[in-house]
Amino acid sequence: MAAPPNFLLVMFPAQGQINPCLGFTERLIRIGCRVTFATALSALRRMPNSKSPLPEGLSFATFSDGHDDGVMETELNYRVYMEEVNHRGSETLRALIFENRARGMNFTHVFYTTLIPWAAEVAGSLGLRSTLIWIQPATVFDIYYHYFHGYDKSIRSIADTANSGNSESREILLPGMLRMTCSYMPSFFASEKQYDFVLSIMERHFEILHSEMTGTMKPKVLINTFEELEAEAVKAINELDIIPVGPLIPLAFLHGQDTPDTFMEVDLFQKTKDLDYVTWLNKQLPASVIYISFGSLSSFSRPQKDEMEKALEAVGRPFMWVVRKKLGEGEKYEEKTSFDEVLSKLGMIVPWCSQLEDWCGVPTL
């Protein structure tokens, strides 16, 4: 009997990448593949220990992001951090592949996520084929593709319009896509230079895909979406073989079960223990609660929080607002917003919550 495929799955150490990759891993394991799940040591150390045994065929490995003892967001320069991830990650990933070869555990294929194109470069240099897993919608992938294929000025112009606050006044029509307003544009496209290094990383992704085009062979890109959701977007780029593989959430939720296997969804941030927000949610009317979260990387300035508070008070609807504490920050989340008497009667502020585990079956959101 032939040995099962042995895949290496490498991802950027962020909450929004790790959980979709766990969903992808679960699907590979279910069909008999072996998977080595690799992310930065700093992230793996923050993942809670599972009470369930790992399924057969799954193992974990790490690479270095230069902050093995933990990332301190309060002192973090993201431009420098990405350079460190590139340099240190490439070195340690190469060592991981050599180590597995020495043990007779050759990898069949490498999967890698956005923001780490160097994983594909390391794989290629060692004779391994690789495939990009795009964890964002296909529409976002298409916008990036067109940006790097002649539409950069048009997209940047409309992104600047969105940043000016006049986001609904202009539209853009890109090849093969539906007409979009300014609000569709990722903020990285705006002329501000704070995160221009991200665009250079994204451009490298498309350079690698272009280098893989040979004859009639189209490079494959796996995207966390499904065709019924983005029918036009998954067919918009003829030069690439875009394969929808989503939604990459634990199969237990897709099958109607209450909770997933504990290793198939993780939180890198500590959930609140003193606020029973699920009980509070269940007391609200169906579809009445506004949920506000800007993910695991973005953070608010004081003026932005003030504006959000004013908006919530003006709307007058129940809400749950995730105000994430930065890693290494001692200030409590309750101290980050005035949360006056009116708002405290309307909603809740929490430092973090598990969207799938805590909200599955909650009809109020």
HELIX and SHEET records of a PDB file:
HELIX    1   1 GLN A   15  ARG A   30  1                                  16    
HELIX    2   2 LEU A   41  LEU A   44  1                                   4    
HELIX    3   3 GLU A   73  GLU A   75  5                                   3    
HELIX    4   4 TYR A   78  ALA A  102  1                                  25    
HELIX    5   5 TRP A  118  SER A  125  1                                   8    
HELIX    6   6 ALA A  138  HIS A  146  1                                   9    
HELIX    7   7 TYR A  147  TYR A  151  3                                   5    
HELIX    8   8 ASP A  152  ASN A  163  1                                  12    
HELIX    9   9 CYS A  182  TYR A  184  5                                   3    
HELIX   10  10 SER A  187  PHE A  189  5                                   3    
HELIX   11  11 ASP A  196  SER A  211  1                                  16    
HELIX   12  12 ALA A  233  LYS A  235  5                                   3    
HELIX   13  13 LEU A  251  LEU A  254  1                                   4    
HELIX   14  14 THR A  262  MET A  264  5                                   3    
HELIX   15  15 TYR A  277  ASN A  282  1                                   6    
HELIX   16  16 ARG A  302  VAL A  315  1                                  14    
HELIX   17  17 TYR A  333  LYS A  336  5                                   4    
HELIX   18  18 GLU A  341  LEU A  346  1                                   6    
HELIX   19  19 GLN A  355  TRP A  359  1                                   5    
SHEET    1   A 7 LEU A  58  PHE A  63  0                                        
SHEET    2   A 7 ARG A  34  ALA A  40  1                                        
SHEET    3   A 7 ASN A   6  VAL A  10  1                                        
SHEET    4   A 7 HIS A 109  THR A 113  1                                        
SHEET    5   A 7 SER A 130  TRP A 134  1                                        
SHEET    6   A 7 LYS A 220  ILE A 223  1                                        
SHEET    7   A 7 ASP A 241  PRO A 244  1                                        
SHEET    1   B 2 GLU A 171  ILE A 172  0                                        
SHEET    2   B 2 MET A 180  THR A 181 -1                                        
SHEET    1   C 3 ILE A 290  ILE A 292  0                                        
SHEET    2   C 3 PHE A 319  VAL A 322  1                                        
SHEET    3   C 3 GLY A 347  VAL A 350  1                                        
END                                                                             
